[in-house]
C-alpha cells in the first residue's frame, strides 16, 4: 500500500466525525456518540458492491493503518484522563466518595459477571471461563460524569455535597477501574482464562509483575515531577513541557505492556496522574494533548469502533444477553452508587441523584470493551450494546436529574435561579 492511500478514509473519518459530533452536541449528547455514528456510516460503505470502494476503505493495509492510529488515540485519551484526575478533590468529601465508588464498582461488576456467567453456562453465549465473565463485569465499572457535571452546573448544584461527591467518586472510579482492567489484562496474557486461579504459579507471577509495575511507575514518577518542576520554573508555558510529557506517556505505555504485561492504556493513565494534579503546567499540557488527540487520533479511534461493528455475531441468544447486559449496566451503577450514598447518610433523594449521576458512560467503557475484545475474552458483538449503554445513560441522566430538582427549584424565586436555567448547554 502507498502511504497516500490511507488519506481518503482519514479525510472521511475526520469530516464525518466533526459533523456528527457537532450534531450530537446540539441535541445535548456527548460528542463521542456522533463519532461512533460517523464510523457506522462509513462502515455502511462496505455493503456497496463496488470493489474499488471496498479496497479504498476496508483493504487490509488501510485497516491496519487506521488500527495503529486508533490505538495511539486510546493511549492519548487515557493520558489526558490521567492528567485531569485531581486527587485533591478527595479531601473535599472525606470517605463519602470512597464508599460511593466501592459500591459503584462492586455492584455493576458483580451484575455484569453474573449475567455473563449465567448466559455462558446456559450455552447462550460462548463460555470462555472465569476471566471472560469477569471482563464482561469489569467493562461495566467505567463511568463518565461529564454530562452529570454539566447538568449540576446548570442547576447550580455542582458545589454542593452531592456535586463534589459525584466528581470525587468519578476520580476514584477511574483509578479502581484501571487497576481492575490491568489485573484482568495481565492474567489474560498469562494463560487460559478457563483454568485460571489465584494459586496457579503463573497467576502469582502476573500479580507480582503488576505490583512491581506500579511501584516502579510511582518511583519514576516522583523523579519526573521534580524534573518538570525545574523545567516549569525556568521556562513556563514552553512547548518542551508538553512534548516531554507526551514522551513520558508513550514510554510508560510501552514499558507497561512490554515488560510488565500491563495494558498500555494503564501505563498512559498512570503517567497522566503522576504528571498531573499539582503541577502548575498541568492545564497547559492537558490543553496541548487534548488538542492533538481530539483533532486527529481520538476521532479515528471512535470512528474505527463504529466501522468495525460486527452484527454477524448477534444471534437471538446474544441479543437476549445484550439486552440483560444493558439493564445490568444501568441498574448496577444506579443501585451501587445510590446505596453507597445512602450509607454515607445522604437523603433518599440525594442518594437517587447520586446513582443517576454516576450511571453515565462514555469513552472509557468503549476502551474497556476494546481491551476485552483484543484479549479474545469478550465477543466483538458486544460493541452495539456498549454503544446503547452510552446512548441510554446519556439521555436518561439529564432528564431524571432535572426532574428530581424540579420541585425544589419551584420553591426558589425565579430571580434566584441560575441564569441559564432551562437552557440547553451548547
C-alpha positions as CSV (number, residue, x, y, z in Angstrom):
1,X,0.0,0.0,0.0
2,X,1.2,3.5,-0.8
3,X,1.1,5.9,2.1
4,X,-1.3,8.3,0.3
5,X,-4.0,5.6,0.2
6,X,-4.9,5.9,3.8
7,X,-5.6,9.7,3.4
8,X,-9.0,9.2,1.8
9,X,-10.6,7.2,4.7
10,X,-8.9,9.5,7.2
11,X,-10.5,12.5,5.4
12,X,-13.9,10.9,5.6
13,X,-13.4,9.9,9.2
14,X,-12.4,13.4,10.3
15,X,-15.1,15.2,8.3
16,X,-18.0,13.0,9.4
17,X,-16.7,12.8,13.0
18,X,-16.8,16.5,13.2
19,X,-20.2,16.9,11.6
20,X,-21.8,14.1,13.7
21,X,-20.0,15.3,16.9
22,X,-21.5,18.8,16.4
23,X,-24.9,17.3,15.7
24,X,-24.7,15.2,18.9
25,X,-23.6,18.2,20.9
26,X,-26.5,20.3,19.6
27,X,-29.0,17.8,21.0
28,X,-27.3,17.5,24.3
29,X,-25.4,14.2,23.7
30,X,-21.7,13.5,24.1
31,X,-19.6,14.1,21.0
32,X,-18.4,10.5,21.2
33,X,-21.8,9.3,20.1
34,X,-21.5,11.4,17.0
35,X,-18.1,10.0,16.3
36,X,-19.4,6.4,16.7
37,X,-22.3,7.2,14.3
38,X,-19.7,8.6,11.8
39,X,-17.9,5.3,12.0
40,X,-21.1,3.3,11.4
41,X,-22.0,5.4,8.4
42,X,-18.5,4.8,6.9
43,X,-18.8,1.2,7.7
44,X,-22.0,1.0,5.7
45,X,-19.9,1.8,2.6
46,X,-18.7,-1.8,2.9
47,X,-22.1,-3.0,1.8
48,X,-21.9,-1.2,-1.5
49,X,-20.9,-3.9,-4.1
50,X,-18.1,-1.9,-5.7
51,X,-14.6,-3.4,-5.1
52,X,-12.5,-0.2,-5.6
53,X,-14.6,1.5,-2.9
54,X,-14.2,-1.5,-0.5
55,X,-10.4,-1.6,-1.2
56,X,-10.1,2.2,-0.5
57,X,-11.8,2.0,2.9
58,X,-11.5,-1.6,4.0
59,X,-8.4,-3.0,2.4
60,X,-6.1,-5.0,4.8
61,X,-3.3,-2.4,4.8
62,X,-5.7,0.5,5.2
63,X,-7.5,-1.2,8.1
64,X,-4.1,-1.9,9.7
65,X,-3.0,1.7,9.4
66,X,-6.3,3.0,10.9
67,X,-6.0,0.5,13.7
68,X,-2.5,1.7,14.6
69,X,-3.7,5.4,14.6
70,X,-6.7,4.4,16.7
71,X,-4.5,2.7,19.3
72,X,-2.4,5.8,19.7
73,X,-5.7,7.7,20.1
74,X,-6.7,5.4,23.0
75,X,-3.3,6.0,24.7
76,X,-3.8,9.8,24.4
77,X,-7.3,9.6,25.8
78,X,-6.1,7.8,28.9
79,X,-3.1,10.1,29.3
80,X,-5.5,13.1,29.1
81,X,-7.8,11.4,31.6
82,X,-4.9,10.9,34.0
83,X,-3.8,14.5,33.7
84,X,-7.4,15.6,34.6
85,X,-7.6,13.3,37.6
86,X,-7.3,15.7,40.5
87,X,-6.7,13.6,43.6
88,X,-7.0,16.7,45.8
89,X,-10.8,16.6,45.3
90,X,-11.0,13.6,47.5
91,X,-10.2,15.8,50.5
92,X,-13.4,17.7,49.9
93,X,-15.7,14.8,50.5
94,X,-13.9,12.6,53.1
95,X,-14.9,9.0,52.9
96,X,-18.2,9.5,51.1
97,X,-16.6,9.4,47.6
98,X,-14.7,6.2,48.5
99,X,-17.8,4.4,49.8
100,X,-19.8,5.5,46.7
101,X,-17.1,4.4,44.4
102,X,-16.6,1.0,46.0
103,X,-20.3,0.1,45.8
104,X,-20.3,1.7,42.3
105,X,-17.6,-0.6,41.2
106,X,-18.5,-3.8,43.0
107,X,-22.2,-3.9,42.2
108,X,-22.1,-3.3,38.4
109,X,-19.1,-5.6,38.1
110,X,-21.0,-8.2,40.0
111,X,-24.1,-7.8,37.9
112,X,-22.1,-8.0,34.6
113,X,-20.1,-11.0,35.8
114,X,-23.3,-12.8,36.9
115,X,-25.1,-12.1,33.7
116,X,-22.1,-13.4,31.6
117,X,-21.8,-16.5,33.9
118,X,-25.5,-17.4,33.7
119,X,-25.7,-17.0,29.9
120,X,-22.4,-18.7,29.3
121,X,-23.3,-21.7,31.4
122,X,-26.7,-21.9,29.8
123,X,-24.9,-22.2,26.4
124,X,-26.4,-19.0,25.1
125,X,-23.1,-17.2,24.6
126,X,-19.5,-18.7,24.2
127,X,-18.2,-20.0,27.5
128,X,-14.6,-18.8,27.9
129,X,-14.3,-19.2,31.6
130,X,-13.9,-17.1,34.7
131,X,-11.7,-14.4,33.1
132,X,-14.2,-13.8,30.4
133,X,-17.1,-13.4,32.9
134,X,-15.0,-11.0,35.0
135,X,-14.1,-9.0,31.9
136,X,-17.7,-8.5,31.0
137,X,-18.2,-7.3,34.5
138,X,-15.1,-5.0,34.5
139,X,-16.4,-3.2,31.4
140,X,-19.4,-2.0,33.5
141,X,-17.2,-0.4,36.2
142,X,-16.4,2.6,33.9
143,X,-18.2,5.9,34.4
144,X,-18.1,9.3,32.9
145,X,-19.7,12.2,34.7
146,X,-19.1,15.0,32.1
147,X,-22.9,15.0,31.3
148,X,-23.7,15.0,35.1
149,X,-21.3,17.8,35.8
150,X,-22.9,19.9,33.0
151,X,-26.4,19.3,34.5
152,X,-25.4,20.0,38.1
153,X,-23.6,23.2,37.0
154,X,-26.7,24.4,35.1
155,X,-28.8,23.7,38.2
156,X,-26.3,25.5,40.5
157,X,-25.6,22.3,42.4
158,X,-22.1,21.4,41.4
159,X,-20.5,22.8,44.6
160,X,-22.9,21.0,46.9
161,X,-22.0,17.9,48.9
162,X,-23.7,15.8,46.2
163,X,-21.8,17.5,43.4
164,X,-18.4,17.3,45.0
165,X,-19.0,13.7,46.0
166,X,-20.0,12.6,42.4
167,X,-16.9,14.3,40.9
168,X,-14.6,12.8,43.5
169,X,-16.2,9.4,43.2
170,X,-15.6,9.5,39.4
171,X,-11.9,10.2,40.1
172,X,-11.6,7.1,42.4
173,X,-13.8,5.1,40.0
174,X,-11.3,5.7,37.1
175,X,-8.4,4.6,39.3
176,X,-10.0,1.5,40.6
177,X,-11.4,0.6,37.2
178,X,-8.0,0.9,35.6
179,X,-6.4,-1.3,38.3
180,X,-9.1,-4.0,37.7
181,X,-8.6,-3.8,34.0
182,X,-4.8,-4.1,34.5
183,X,-5.1,-7.2,36.6
184,X,-7.5,-8.9,34.2
185,X,-5.4,-8.0,31.2
186,X,-2.3,-9.3,32.9
187,X,-4.0,-12.6,33.7
188,X,-5.4,-12.9,30.2
189,X,-2.0,-12.6,28.7
190,X,-0.6,-15.3,31.0
191,X,-2.7,-18.3,30.1
192,X,-6.1,-19.9,29.6
193,X,-8.8,-18.0,31.3
194,X,-10.9,-21.1,31.9
195,X,-8.2,-22.7,34.0
196,X,-7.1,-19.5,35.9
197,X,-7.0,-19.5,39.6
198,X,-5.1,-17.5,42.3
199,X,-3.0,-20.4,43.3
200,X,-1.6,-21.0,39.9
201,X,2.2,-20.2,39.8
202,X,1.7,-18.2,36.6
203,X,-1.1,-16.2,38.4
204,X,1.4,-15.4,41.2
205,X,4.0,-14.2,38.7
206,X,1.4,-12.0,36.9
207,X,0.4,-10.5,40.3
208,X,4.0,-9.7,41.2
209,X,4.7,-8.1,37.8
210,X,1.6,-5.8,38.2
211,X,2.7,-4.8,41.7
212,X,6.2,-4.1,40.6
213,X,4.9,-2.0,37.7
214,X,3.0,0.3,40.0
215,X,6.0,0.6,42.4
216,X,8.5,1.4,39.6
217,X,6.0,3.7,37.9
218,X,5.4,5.7,41.0
219,X,9.1,5.9,41.9
220,X,10.0,7.2,38.4
221,X,7.0,9.5,38.6
222,X,8.4,11.2,41.7
223,X,11.7,11.8,39.9
224,X,9.9,13.0,36.7
225,X,7.8,15.5,38.8
226,X,11.0,17.1,40.2
227,X,12.4,17.4,36.7
228,X,9.2,19.0,35.4
229,X,9.2,21.4,38.4
230,X,12.6,22.7,37.4
231,X,11.6,23.0,33.8
232,X,8.4,24.9,34.7
233,X,10.3,27.4,36.8
234,X,12.9,28.0,34.1
235,X,10.6,28.0,31.0
236,X,6.9,28.3,31.9
237,X,4.5,27.5,29.1
238,X,7.3,26.3,26.9
239,X,6.4,23.7,24.3
240,X,9.1,21.4,25.5
241,X,7.0,20.6,28.6
242,X,4.1,19.0,26.7
243,X,6.5,17.3,24.3
244,X,8.5,15.7,27.1
245,X,5.2,14.9,28.9
246,X,4.0,13.1,25.7
247,X,7.3,11.2,25.5
248,X,6.8,10.1,29.1
249,X,3.3,8.9,28.3
250,X,4.5,6.8,25.4
251,X,7.4,5.4,27.4
252,X,5.1,4.4,30.3
253,X,2.6,2.9,27.9
254,X,5.3,0.9,26.1
255,X,7.1,-0.3,29.3
256,X,3.8,-1.3,30.9
257,X,2.8,-3.7,28.2
258,X,6.3,-4.8,27.0
259,X,7.9,-5.6,30.4
260,X,5.1,-6.0,32.9
261,X,2.2,-7.4,30.9
262,X,0.0,-4.5,32.0
263,X,-2.2,-2.8,29.4
264,X,-0.5,0.1,27.6
265,X,-3.5,2.3,28.4
266,X,-2.8,1.7,32.1
267,X,0.8,3.0,31.6
268,X,-0.5,6.1,29.9
269,X,-3.1,6.7,32.6
270,X,-0.6,6.3,35.4
271,X,1.8,8.7,33.6
272,X,-1.1,11.2,33.4
273,X,-1.8,11.0,37.1
274,X,1.8,11.3,38.1
275,X,2.4,14.3,35.8
276,X,-0.9,16.0,36.6
277,X,-2.7,17.1,39.7
278,X,-0.5,19.6,41.4
279,X,1.9,20.6,38.6
280,X,1.3,24.3,37.7
281,X,1.7,23.4,34.0
282,X,-0.9,20.7,34.0
283,X,-3.6,22.7,32.3
284,X,-1.2,23.8,29.6
285,X,0.0,20.2,29.0
286,X,-3.6,18.9,29.1
287,X,-4.7,21.5,26.6
288,X,-2.0,20.6,24.1
289,X,-2.6,16.9,24.5
290,X,-6.3,17.3,24.1
291,X,-5.8,19.5,21.0
292,X,-3.7,16.8,19.3
293,X,-5.8,13.9,20.5
294,X,-9.2,15.2,19.7
295,X,-8.1,16.9,16.5
296,X,-6.9,13.6,14.9
297,X,-6.2,10.5,16.9
298,X,-9.4,10.2,19.1
299,X,-11.9,10.6,16.2
300,X,-10.1,7.9,14.4
301,X,-10.4,5.6,17.4
302,X,-14.1,6.2,18.0
303,X,-14.9,6.0,14.3
304,X,-13.0,2.8,13.9
305,X,-15.2,1.2,16.6
306,X,-18.2,2.2,14.5
307,X,-16.6,1.0,11.3
308,X,-15.8,-2.4,12.8
309,X,-19.2,-3.1,14.3
310,X,-19.9,-6.7,13.6
311,X,-23.6,-7.7,13.7
312,X,-22.9,-11.2,12.4
313,X,-22.2,-12.5,15.9
314,X,-25.5,-11.2,17.3
315,X,-27.6,-14.3,17.4
316,X,-31.1,-14.3,19.1
317,X,-29.5,-15.7,22.3
318,X,-26.7,-13.0,22.2
319,X,-29.4,-10.4,21.6
320,X,-31.1,-11.5,24.8
321,X,-27.8,-11.4,26.6
322,X,-27.1,-7.9,25.3
323,X,-30.5,-6.6,26.5
324,X,-29.9,-8.0,30.0
325,X,-26.3,-6.7,30.0
326,X,-27.5,-3.2,29.2
327,X,-30.0,-3.3,32.1
328,X,-27.2,-4.7,34.4
329,X,-25.0,-1.8,33.3
330,X,-27.6,0.9,34.2
331,X,-29.0,-0.8,37.3
332,X,-25.6,-1.7,38.6
333,X,-24.3,1.9,38.8
334,X,-27.6,3.4,39.9
335,X,-28.2,0.9,42.7
336,X,-24.5,0.6,43.7
337,X,-23.7,4.3,43.9
338,X,-27.1,5.1,45.3
339,X,-26.7,2.6,48.1
340,X,-23.2,3.9,48.8
341,X,-24.6,7.4,49.1
342,X,-27.3,6.3,51.5
343,X,-24.8,4.5,53.7
344,X,-23.0,7.9,53.9
345,X,-26.2,9.4,55.3
346,X,-27.3,11.2,52.2
347,X,-31.0,11.8,51.9
348,X,-33.1,9.3,49.9
349,X,-33.5,11.9,47.1
350,X,-29.7,12.8,47.0
351,X,-28.9,9.0,47.0
352,X,-31.1,8.6,43.9
353,X,-29.4,11.6,42.3
354,X,-26.0,10.2,43.1
355,X,-27.0,6.9,41.4
356,X,-28.3,8.8,38.4
357,X,-25.2,10.9,38.2
358,X,-22.8,8.0,38.2
359,X,-24.8,6.0,35.7
360,X,-23.4,7.8,32.6
361,X,-20.8,6.1,30.4
362,X,-18.7,7.5,27.6
363,X,-15.3,6.8,26.1
364,X,-13.8,4.7,28.9
365,X,-16.4,2.0,28.6
366,X,-15.5,1.7,24.9
367,X,-11.8,1.4,25.7
368,X,-12.5,-1.3,28.3
369,X,-14.6,-3.2,25.8
370,X,-11.9,-2.8,23.1
371,X,-9.4,-4.3,25.6
372,X,-11.6,-7.3,26.2
373,X,-12.2,-7.9,22.5
374,X,-8.5,-7.6,21.8
375,X,-7.7,-10.1,24.5
376,X,-10.2,-12.5,23.0
377,X,-12.2,-12.7,26.2
378,X,-15.2,-10.6,25.0
379,X,-17.2,-11.1,21.9
380,X,-17.0,-8.3,19.3
381,X,-20.7,-8.4,19.2
382,X,-20.8,-6.6,22.5
383,X,-20.0,-3.2,20.8
384,X,-23.6,-2.3,19.7
385,X,-24.8,-2.9,23.3
386,X,-21.9,-0.8,24.8
387,X,-23.0,1.9,22.3
388,X,-26.5,1.5,23.6
389,X,-25.4,1.9,27.2
390,X,-23.7,5.2,26.4
391,X,-26.7,6.4,24.5
392,X,-29.4,5.5,27.1
393,X,-27.4,6.7,30.1
394,X,-26.5,10.0,28.4
395,X,-30.2,10.6,27.6
396,X,-31.8,9.4,30.9
397,X,-29.4,11.1,33.3
398,X,-30.0,14.8,32.3
399,X,-33.8,14.2,32.1
400,X,-34.2,12.5,35.5
401,X,-31.6,14.7,37.3
402,X,-33.5,17.8,36.2
403,X,-36.9,16.2,37.2
404,X,-35.5,15.4,40.6
405,X,-34.8,19.1,41.3
406,X,-38.0,20.4,39.8
407,X,-40.0,20.6,43.0
408,X,-37.1,22.1,44.9
409,X,-36.4,24.8,42.3
410,X,-40.1,25.7,42.1
411,X,-39.8,27.0,45.7
412,X,-36.9,29.3,44.8
413,X,-37.8,32.8,43.4
414,X,-37.2,33.0,39.7
415,X,-34.6,35.7,40.2
416,X,-32.5,33.4,42.3
417,X,-32.4,30.6,39.8
418,X,-29.2,30.0,37.7
419,X,-29.1,32.5,34.9
420,X,-29.0,29.7,32.3
421,X,-31.8,27.6,34.0
422,X,-33.9,25.8,31.4
423,X,-31.4,26.5,28.5
424,X,-29.6,23.7,26.6
425,X,-25.9,24.0,27.0
426,X,-24.1,24.3,23.7
